[in-house]
């Protein structure tokens, strides 16, 4: 599932995100969502989240709901 809809992303969900410094390469980072940082219902590049380890990026893939 893609991470463009805020309704699909919630704390505790396993996701792959792309960090700001990895946007050019598209390297993904796996983690668990702690906070949602995007306020709008959708975002074309993915909902911005903070992972439990403190990393911030945009959701590219959702693994569980």
BELNORPE-V179577 format. One record per backbone hydrogen bond with DSSP energy under -1.0 kcal/mol. CO is the residue of the C=O (numbers start at 1). NH is the residue of the N-H. E is the energy in kcal/mol with one decimal. If there is no record, write none. Layout:
co;nh;e
CO;NH;E
CO;NH;E
This chain:
co;nh;e
1;62;-2.2
3;47;-2.9
4;43;-1.8
5;8;-1.5
6;9;-1.1
10;13;-1.7
13;33;-2.4
14;63;-3.0
15;31;-2.3
16;60;-3.0
16;61;-1.6
17;29;-2.9
18;58;-1.8
19;22;-1.3
20;23;-1.3
22;26;-2.9
29;17;-2.8
31;15;-2.9
32;52;-2.2
33;12;-2.7
35;50;-2.5
41;6;-3.4
43;46;-1.4
47;59;-2.5
48;37;-3.0
48;38;-1.3
49;57;-1.9
50;34;-3.2
50;35;-1.8
51;54;-2.0
55;51;-3.1
57;49;-2.9
58;18;-2.0
61;16;-2.4
